[in-house]
């Protein structure tokens, strides 16, 4: 009976000692969220400059 208890105790101690693995942990890549920009943003500045030039010429 003592040998059975000793074997159970050694088995429990050994299973906790080898609970981890030697394999590298899987690390998920971070999620990158890009903000969408409208195509009118590139047109807005030249149109504003054109309006200012037209206003300056009208004076």
N, C-alpha and C positions, 0 to 999 in steps of 0.2 A: 504494500500500500504506500509506503514511504517513497519507493521508486517511482510510482505513478504520480504522486504529488510533485516530486522533484522534476520529473519529465515535463509535467504541465507548467510548472513555474519557469523552467528553462525555455520552453516553447513560447510562452508569453513574453519573456524578456527578449528573445531572439526576434520575434515578429515585430516588436516596437523598434528594435535596433535597425532593421532593414525596411522600415516603412517607406522611406524615400527611394527614389530611383536615381540612377546615374545619368539618365537622359537629360538633355537640356530642356528647361521649361519652355513651353510654347507662349510666346509673347505676341499679342495681336498688334497689328500696326495701328497707329492713331488715325482717327477719321479726320480728314481735312475737308472742310466745307468752304467752297469758294463762293463768294457773293457774286450774283449775276449783275452785270452792268448792261444797260441798254445801249444800243448803237447810236441813239440820238445824243449821247453825252459828247461824242466827238464832233457833232455838227453844231451843237449849241454855242460853243465859243466863237467859231468863225461867223455864225449868223449875228451874234451880239456885236462883234467888231464891225461887220458890214452895216448894221443899223447905226452904230456910233459914227462911222465914216459918212454915211448918208446924211445924218443929222448935222454933221459938221459942214458938209458941202451945201446944205440947204440954207445955212445962215448967210 
